[in-house]
Amino acid sequence: MYLKLTFIQNVMEISCAILETRDSQKFEFSYKLELLGYMLGVRGRPLCLSSPVCYKAILAIGHLSKLKPSLILEENCELLDQCLKSLFPLPPLEKMMKEEGETVKDALPIQSLYVESLKALGKLMKTLLEEEPTTHWFQEMFQLLEASFSSAKEWERERALQATIQLLTAYQETVNSTVTVAFLFLELTSLLISDLNSMQMHEKYFQGNSWDLKVT
């Protein structure tokens, strides 16, 4: 873990150093794609927050994304999708804190890493949006998040909602298009209402069939 964190920190420092140079927008960092691949690889499997590797890797990906050469749309989609898969499938926060933290003191860093990881994801989405501030790319990002709204796991839907709010905020700050934000807000509201209705239907079904369930 120490070697991974040291490597990630070095990548972030190199990225920041390049960005601070006068000609950073002209400089083509030939190792960008290779290092992005490494960052996606060091996140760790199985996914966990017992160490800051996942959080730091997402931060490093955000720094690298600001460098030239810019990635094509498909590459950015895959990059964001992999980062979403690093966070959304994690167990509920309460479960992680209980399983990975033997004491309350041990559990607090896990909670902090969880919060910071979601913030890092929000920063990454804003960075990717700044690289291509178009409605089309925004809608592509939204569709990646939209897939998690149909998840059977409540905590994954909650994380998708949090990330979507971050994306809407980033889009409004970057592109300043209130029309598109309003449209997608209505779409998001529709998804949430559909999700709520589905939950209510399941609840009514089980209540209505409680006698049968008891018999079986």
N, C-alpha and C positions, 0 to 999 in steps of 0.2 A: 504494500500500500504506500509506503514511504517513497519508493522509487517512482510509482505512478504519479503521486502528488508533486514530486520534484520535477518530473518531466512536464506535467501539465502547467506548472508554474513557469517553467522556462519558456514554454510555447506562448503563454500570455505575455510575458515580459518582452519577448521578441516581437510579438504582434504590436504591442503598445509602442515599442521603440520605433518601429517602422511608421506607425500612424502619426507619430510626433515629428517626423521629418518633414521638411518643406515640400519635397516632391513625392509624398506618399501616394497621391492619386495617380501618379505616372509610373510608380514602381510596380513591376510585375513580380510577385513572390512565387517563384517556381515550385516551392515545396508546399504551397497552400493545400492542394488536393490531397497530397500524401499525409499531411498533418491532420487534416479534417478526418481522414480515414482512421488514423491512430486515435484521435479523440473519441470517435464513435466506438472504437474497439476497447478502450480502457474504462468504459463506464461501469463494467462489472456485471457478471451473471453468476448466480441469480441476482435480480435487481434488489437492492437494499439501500438503506440510508444509515448503515452502521459506520460508514466512513464518508468523508466529503468528496470522494472521487467523482461521483455522478454529478454533483453540484458544480464542482470545479471544471469538469469536462464541458458542461454546457456553457459555462462562462467563457472558456477558451474558444469554443466553437463560435460564440458571438463575436469575440475579438478577431478571429481569423476571417469571419465572414465580411468584415469591413475592408479587408485587403483585396487588392487586385491580383489576379484576374477575377472578374465576377463570374459566378456560376450561372448556368442556364436554368430555366424555370424548372425543368424536370429534376435537376440536381438539388436545387433548393427545396423542392417538394420532398424529396427523399431524405434530405438532411433534417428538415423539420419533423417529418414523420418518425424518424428514428429517435429523435429527442422526445417526442410525445410518448413513444413506446417505452421510454426509460422511466417516465413518471406516472402516467395514467394507470398502468397495471399494478403499481405498488399496492400492498394491502392498506386497509384503513389506517390512519395515523395512530389511532388508539391501539390497534393491534401491533403495529410496529414498535410503539413505545413499550408495550407490555412484553413482547417477545425479545426485543433486542436490548432493552434497558433493564438490567437486573434490579436497579433501584430508581427512585424518582430522580435522583441526581443524574444517573446515566441516561434517563429518558429525555431530559431537557435538550441535549445536543441533537437528538433525533428530530424533535419538534422544530428546532431552529433550522436544521438542514432541510427539512421538508418545506418550510416557509421560504427559505432562501432559494431553493431549487425552483419553486414556482415563479419567484421573482426573476430568476435568471432566464427562465423560459420566456417570460414576458419581454425581457430586454432583447432576447434573441429574435423574437417575432418582430419587434420594432426595428431592429437592425436590418433584417431581411426585407422589411417593407420599405425602409429608407433606400435600400439598394435598387429597388424597383417599385416606386410609388405609383402603382397603377391599380385601377379597380379590378382588373382581371386577376392580377396576382393576389390581391386581397381576398377575392372570392375563392381562389384555389386554396389559400390558407384556411379560410373559413370551412371549406368542405372537408379538410383533414380533421378539423375539430368536430364537425357535425357528425362524423361517423361514430364518435363516442357517446353521443346523446341517446343512441339506441342500445347502449350497453345494459346488460342485466344487473350490473353492479352499481349501486347507488353512488359510491364514492368516485367511480370513474366518471359518471355523469356530472357530479359536482365539480370535479377538476376540469372537465371540458367547459363547464359554464364559467369558471374562474378565468380560464385561459381565453375564452371568447370575449369576456369583458375587457381583458388586457388588450386583445387584438383590436376591438372596436375603439378603445381609447387611443391606441397607437395610430390607427388609421385616421382618426379625426385630427390628431396632432400633426401627422405627416402630410396627408393629402388634403385635409380640411374640406371633406365632401360630406356635408350633413345629409344630403339626399340618400346616398348609398348607405350611410350608417343607419338612417331611419328605416330604410327598406330591410336591411339585415336584422335590425332590432325587432321588427315585426315578424320576420322569419324565425328568429330565435324565440320570441314569445310564443309563436305557434308550436314550435318544437316542445317547449316547456309545458304548454297546455296539453299537448298530445301525450306527453310523458305522464303528467298528473292524472289524466283521464285513464290511461292504461293501468296505473297503480290502483286507482279507485275501482276499476273493473275487476282486477285480481282480488282486491280486498272483499268486494261484494261476493265474488264467486266462492271464496273460501268460507265466508260467513254463511252463505246460503247452503253450502255443502258440508257444514261442520259435522252433522250427524253421520253422513256417509264416511267421512274421514275417521271419525271415532270408531265406527264399526270395523273398517278395514285395518 
